[in-house]
Amino acid sequence: MAASKLAIKRPLLLDLELYEGFTTYAERRIVEAVQGEERAALNIGIGWRGLIEEMERFSDNMEFTKLRTNQEGVDPDDVGSRVPYEKGFHFLWRIEREVGRPVFDEFLKKYIATFKFKSIDTEMFLEFLKTNIPGIEKKIDLVLWTEGTGIPPDAFEPSSYIYTKIVTLASEFKAGRMPGEDEVVDWQGREWELYLENLPKSVEASQISALDARYRLSESKDYEVKVAFLQLAISSGCGHYHGLVERTLKEVGRTKYLRPLYTALVQGNGRQEEKIFAKRVFAEARHCYHPIAQHVIESIFSRHT
C-alpha cells in the first residue's frame, strides 16, 4: 500500500484521538518509505518520549491520558497535548504488530475504500476492525487502549541502532560523559531533539554550559532543538540564558514552543525570580500571540504562580 494514499484519502474521524493517530501513523509510514526504517524509528522515539512527558504532565488528572477523554466543562486549549497523536499512533502500530503489516495494509485499504469521504466515530472504527480482523479483541484489549488511562503495558518502545545509541548517550550525560564529535558528526535536528529530550530534566548548570559551548545548541536554527535546550537550561538554573529565552519567546508564536518554555520558568517552588521574569516577558509579548496561545499561557500562570 502506498503510504501517500493513506494520507490523502483517509476518512474523516470525528474523534480526535483516532484522527490524529491515523495522521501520525501515515506520516511515519511516509518517512519510512522515503527516508528509511532508521529515520522512522527516530521519529517514533521522539514521539515516545513526548508521550511519556505527557503522562507526567497529567499525573494529577489521568483522565487526559486517555484516548477518549471526558472534556465536559474543560477548556480544550488547557488540555491540548500529544496524547491523541502518539497514543493514537501506538494503538494502530500495536494492531499492525499483532497481525503483521501485509494484513494490516489490506485492512487499511478496505477501511479507506469503505469510509472515504465519510465521517465516522471510534465506535464505528472498532466495529469495522473487529469485523474485518476477526478475534482482534481477544488479542488486544481494545477497551484498555481507547478508554484506559496511561500507556498500555503492551505499547512498544521503538528499537533501532540510532535510537538506542542516542538514548544510551543521553543516559551517560548525568555521569559527566558528553558525546564526542565523532559520535554526533552525522546528527541533524531530529537526533539532537531525541538526545535533549532524554537528558535528565535537571543537571548541573556547568554541564549544560559545557554542552552548549561544544555544540552551540542554543544557536540552532531548528526551534525543536533550541527550545528543548533552553528548557534544560532553565530547569538547571542557567540564568545567563534568560536573554536568549526572552528573545525566543518574543520571536515565536506557536503554543508548541511557548508552553514548555513558560512552564519551565514558573513550575515548581522557589522560582520567584523566574516567575517575575516570565510575567514580564509575557506582558511585553502577549499582543503578538494568538488569543489561544495567550489563554494557554495565562492558564500556566494561574496554576503555578
Contacts in CASP RR format, 6 or more apart in sequence:
PFRMAT RR
TARGET T0000
AUTHOR 0000-0000-0000
METHOD contacts of the structure
MODEL  1
MAASKLAIKRPLLLDLELYEGFTTYAERRIVEAVQGEERAALNIGIGWRG
LIEEMERFSDNMEFTKLRTNQEGVDPDDVGSRVPYEKGFHFLWRIEREVG
RPVFDEFLKKYIATFKFKSIDTEMFLEFLKTNIPGIEKKIDLVLWTEGTG
IPPDAFEPSSYIYTKIVTLASEFKAGRMPGEDEVVDWQGREWELYLENLP
KSVEASQISALDARYRLSESKDYEVKVAFLQLAISSGCGHYHGLVERTLK
EVGRTKYLRPLYTALVQGNGRQEEKIFAKRVFAEARHCYHPIAQHVIESI
FSRHT
1 105 0 8 1.000
1 108 0 8 1.000
1 109 0 8 1.000
2 33 0 8 1.000
3 26 0 8 1.000
3 29 0 8 1.000
3 30 0 8 1.000
3 32 0 8 1.000
3 33 0 8 1.000
4 30 0 8 1.000
5 112 0 8 1.000
6 22 0 8 1.000
6 25 0 8 1.000
6 26 0 8 1.000
6 29 0 8 1.000
6 108 0 8 1.000
6 112 0 8 1.000
7 23 0 8 1.000
7 26 0 8 1.000
7 27 0 8 1.000
7 30 0 8 1.000
9 112 0 8 1.000
9 116 0 8 1.000
10 22 0 8 1.000
10 23 0 8 1.000
10 26 0 8 1.000
10 112 0 8 1.000
10 116 0 8 1.000
11 111 0 8 1.000
11 112 0 8 1.000
11 115 0 8 1.000
11 116 0 8 1.000
11 117 0 8 1.000
11 118 0 8 1.000
11 119 0 8 1.000
11 120 0 8 1.000
12 19 0 8 1.000
12 118 0 8 1.000
12 119 0 8 1.000
12 120 0 8 1.000
13 19 0 8 1.000
13 22 0 8 1.000
13 119 0 8 1.000
13 120 0 8 1.000
13 121 0 8 1.000
13 122 0 8 1.000
13 125 0 8 1.000
14 119 0 8 1.000
14 120 0 8 1.000
14 121 0 8 1.000
15 68 0 8 1.000
15 121 0 8 1.000
15 122 0 8 1.000
16 84 0 8 1.000
17 67 0 8 1.000
17 68 0 8 1.000
17 69 0 8 1.000
17 83 0 8 1.000
17 84 0 8 1.000
17 87 0 8 1.000
17 88 0 8 1.000
17 122 0 8 1.000
17 146 0 8 1.000
18 67 0 8 1.000
18 88 0 8 1.000
18 91 0 8 1.000
18 122 0 8 1.000
18 125 0 8 1.000
19 84 0 8 1.000
20 84 0 8 1.000
20 85 0 8 1.000
20 88 0 8 1.000
21 84 0 8 1.000
21 85 0 8 1.000
21 87 0 8 1.000
21 88 0 8 1.000
21 89 0 8 1.000
21 91 0 8 1.000
21 92 0 8 1.000
22 92 0 8 1.000
23 85 0 8 1.000
24 85 0 8 1.000
24 86 0 8 1.000
24 88 0 8 1.000
24 89 0 8 1.000
25 88 0 8 1.000
25 89 0 8 1.000
25 92 0 8 1.000
25 93 0 8 1.000
27 43 0 8 1.000
28 40 0 8 1.000
28 43 0 8 1.000
28 44 0 8 1.000
28 89 0 8 1.000
29 40 0 8 1.000
31 39 0 8 1.000
31 40 0 8 1.000
31 43 0 8 1.000
32 39 0 8 1.000
32 40 0 8 1.000
37 160 0 8 1.000
38 160 0 8 1.000
38 161 0 8 1.000
38 162 0 8 1.000
39 190 0 8 1.000
41 158 0 8 1.000
41 159 0 8 1.000
41 160 0 8 1.000
41 162 0 8 1.000
41 163 0 8 1.000
42 160 0 8 1.000
42 162 0 8 1.000
42 163 0 8 1.000
42 166 0 8 1.000
42 190 0 8 1.000
42 191 0 8 1.000
42 194 0 8 1.000
43 190 0 8 1.000
44 89 0 8 1.000
44 93 0 8 1.000
44 158 0 8 1.000
44 163 0 8 1.000
45 157 0 8 1.000
45 158 0 8 1.000
45 163 0 8 1.000
45 194 0 8 1.000
46 190 0 8 1.000
46 193 0 8 1.000
46 194 0 8 1.000
46 197 0 8 1.000
47 82 0 8 1.000
47 85 0 8 1.000
47 86 0 8 1.000
48 86 0 8 1.000
48 90 0 8 1.000
48 157 0 8 1.000
48 158 0 8 1.000
49 194 0 8 1.000
49 197 0 8 1.000
49 198 0 8 1.000
50 82 0 8 1.000
50 86 0 8 1.000
50 197 0 8 1.000
51 82 0 8 1.000
51 83 0 8 1.000
51 86 0 8 1.000
51 87 0 8 1.000
51 90 0 8 1.000
51 151 0 8 1.000
52 151 0 8 1.000
53 82 0 8 1.000
53 197 0 8 1.000
54 65 0 8 1.000
54 81 0 8 1.000
54 82 0 8 1.000
54 83 0 8 1.000
54 86 0 8 1.000
55 65 0 8 1.000
55 150 0 8 1.000
55 151 0 8 1.000
57 81 0 8 1.000
58 64 0 8 1.000
58 65 0 8 1.000
58 79 0 8 1.000
58 81 0 8 1.000
58 83 0 8 1.000
62 149 0 8 1.000
62 150 0 8 1.000
63 69 0 8 1.000
63 70 0 8 1.000
63 149 0 8 1.000
64 79 0 8 1.000
64 80 0 8 1.000
64 81 0 8 1.000
64 83 0 8 1.000
65 83 0 8 1.000
65 87 0 8 1.000
65 149 0 8 1.000
65 150 0 8 1.000
65 151 0 8 1.000
66 83 0 8 1.000
66 146 0 8 1.000
66 147 0 8 1.000
66 148 0 8 1.000
66 149 0 8 1.000
66 150 0 8 1.000
67 83 0 8 1.000
67 84 0 8 1.000
67 87 0 8 1.000
67 88 0 8 1.000
67 91 0 8 1.000
67 122 0 8 1.000
67 145 0 8 1.000
67 146 0 8 1.000
67 147 0 8 1.000
67 148 0 8 1.000
68 122 0 8 1.000
68 146 0 8 1.000
68 147 0 8 1.000
69 79 0 8 1.000
71 79 0 8 1.000
75 295 0 8 1.000
75 299 0 8 1.000
77 292 0 8 1.000
77 295 0 8 1.000
77 296 0 8 1.000
77 299 0 8 1.000
78 295 0 8 1.000
78 296 0 8 1.000
78 299 0 8 1.000
87 150 0 8 1.000
87 151 0 8 1.000
90 151 0 8 1.000
90 155 0 8 1.000
90 156 0 8 1.000
91 145 0 8 1.000
91 146 0 8 1.000
93 156 0 8 1.000
94 140 0 8 1.000
94 145 0 8 1.000
94 152 0 8 1.000
94 154 0 8 1.000
94 155 0 8 1.000
94 156 0 8 1.000
95 104 0 8 1.000
95 129 0 8 1.000
95 133 0 8 1.000
95 136 0 8 1.000
95 140 0 8 1.000
96 104 0 8 1.000
97 156 0 8 1.000
98 136 0 8 1.000
98 139 0 8 1.000
98 140 0 8 1.000
99 107 0 8 1.000
99 133 0 8 1.000
99 136 0 8 1.000
103 133 0 8 1.000
107 129 0 8 1.000
107 132 0 8 1.000
107 133 0 8 1.000
110 132 0 8 1.000
111 125 0 8 1.000
111 128 0 8 1.000
111 132 0 8 1.000
114 128 0 8 1.000
115 124 0 8 1.000
115 128 0 8 1.000
120 128 0 8 1.000
122 146 0 8 1.000
126 142 0 8 1.000
126 146 0 8 1.000
129 136 0 8 1.000
129 142 0 8 1.000
130 136 0 8 1.000
130 137 0 8 1.000
130 142 0 8 1.000
136 142 0 8 1.000
140 154 0 8 1.000
141 152 0 8 1.000
141 154 0 8 1.000
144 152 0 8 1.000
145 152 0 8 1.000
162 191 0 8 1.000
163 194 0 8 1.000
165 183 0 8 1.000
166 191 0 8 1.000
166 194 0 8 1.000
166 195 0 8 1.000
166 198 0 8 1.000
167 194 0 8 1.000
167 198 0 8 1.000
169 177 0 8 1.000
169 179 0 8 1.000
169 183 0 8 1.000
169 195 0 8 1.000
170 194 0 8 1.000
170 195 0 8 1.000
170 196 0 8 1.000
170 198 0 8 1.000
170 199 0 8 1.000
171 198 0 8 1.000
173 199 0 8 1.000
173 200 0 8 1.000
173 203 0 8 1.000
173 207 0 8 1.000
173 211 0 8 1.000
174 199 0 8 1.000
174 200 0 8 1.000
174 203 0 8 1.000
176 207 0 8 1.000
178 207 0 8 1.000
178 210 0 8 1.000
178 211 0 8 1.000
178 214 0 8 1.000
179 195 0 8 1.000
181 214 0 8 1.000
184 191 0 8 1.000
184 192 0 8 1.000
184 215 0 8 1.000
187 195 0 8 1.000
189 220 0 8 1.000
189 222 0 8 1.000
189 224 0 8 1.000
189 225 0 8 1.000
190 224 0 8 1.000
192 215 0 8 1.000
192 217 0 8 1.000
192 220 0 8 1.000
192 222 0 8 1.000
192 225 0 8 1.000
192 228 0 8 1.000
193 222 0 8 1.000
193 224 0 8 1.000
193 225 0 8 1.000
193 228 0 8 1.000
196 217 0 8 1.000
196 225 0 8 1.000
196 228 0 8 1.000
196 229 0 8 1.000
196 232 0 8 1.000
197 228 0 8 1.000
199 232 0 8 1.000
201 232 0 8 1.000
201 235 0 8 1.000
202 235 0 8 1.000
202 236 0 8 1.000
203 232 0 8 1.000
203 236 0 8 1.000
204 236 0 8 1.000
205 233 0 8 1.000
205 236 0 8 1.000
205 237 0 8 1.000
205 238 0 8 1.000
205 239 0 8 1.000
207 236 0 8 1.000
208 232 0 8 1.000
208 233 0 8 1.000
208 236 0 8 1.000
208 238 0 8 1.000
209 238 0 8 1.000
209 240 0 8 1.000
211 217 0 8 1.000
212 218 0 8 1.000
212 229 0 8 1.000
212 233 0 8 1.000
217 225 0 8 1.000
217 226 0 8 1.000
217 229 0 8 1.000
218 226 0 8 1.000
218 229 0 8 1.000
218 230 0 8 1.000
218 233 0 8 1.000
218 241 0 8 1.000
218 244 0 8 1.000
219 226 0 8 1.000
220 226 0 8 1.000
220 229 0 8 1.000
223 248 0 8 1.000
223 252 0 8 1.000
223 257 0 8 1.000
226 248 0 8 1.000
227 248 0 8 1.000
227 257 0 8 1.000
227 260 0 8 1.000
227 261 0 8 1.000
230 241 0 8 1.000
230 244 0 8 1.000
230 245 0 8 1.000
230 248 0 8 1.000
230 261 0 8 1.000
230 264 0 8 1.000
231 260 0 8 1.000
231 261 0 8 1.000
231 264 0 8 1.000
233 239 0 8 1.000
233 241 0 8 1.000
233 245 0 8 1.000
234 241 0 8 1.000
234 245 0 8 1.000
234 261 0 8 1.000
234 264 0 8 1.000
234 265 0 8 1.000
234 274 0 8 1.000
235 264 0 8 1.000
242 277 0 8 1.000
245 261 0 8 1.000
245 265 0 8 1.000
245 281 0 8 1.000
246 277 0 8 1.000
246 281 0 8 1.000
248 257 0 8 1.000
248 261 0 8 1.000
249 258 0 8 1.000
249 261 0 8 1.000
249 262 0 8 1.000
249 281 0 8 1.000
249 282 0 8 1.000
249 285 0 8 1.000
250 281 0 8 1.000
250 284 0 8 1.000
250 285 0 8 1.000
250 288 0 8 1.000
252 258 0 8 1.000
253 288 0 8 1.000
253 289 0 8 1.000
253 290 0 8 1.000
253 293 0 8 1.000
254 293 0 8 1.000
255 290 0 8 1.000
255 292 0 8 1.000
255 293 0 8 1.000
255 296 0 8 1.000
258 289 0 8 1.000
258 293 0 8 1.000
258 296 0 8 1.000
258 297 0 8 1.000
259 296 0 8 1.000
259 297 0 8 1.000
259 300 0 8 1.000
262 278 0 8 1.000
262 282 0 8 1.000
262 297 0 8 1.000
262 300 0 8 1.000
262 301 0 8 1.000
263 300 0 8 1.000
263 304 0 8 1.000
265 271 0 8 1.000
265 274 0 8 1.000
265 275 0 8 1.000
265 277 0 8 1.000
265 278 0 8 1.000
266 274 0 8 1.000
266 275 0 8 1.000
266 278 0 8 1.000
266 300 0 8 1.000
266 301 0 8 1.000
266 304 0 8 1.000
266 305 0 8 1.000
267 304 0 8 1.000
268 304 0 8 1.000
275 304 0 8 1.000
275 305 0 8 1.000
278 301 0 8 1.000
279 301 0 8 1.000
279 305 0 8 1.000
282 297 0 8 1.000
282 301 0 8 1.000
286 294 0 8 1.000
286 297 0 8 1.000
289 297 0 8 1.000
END
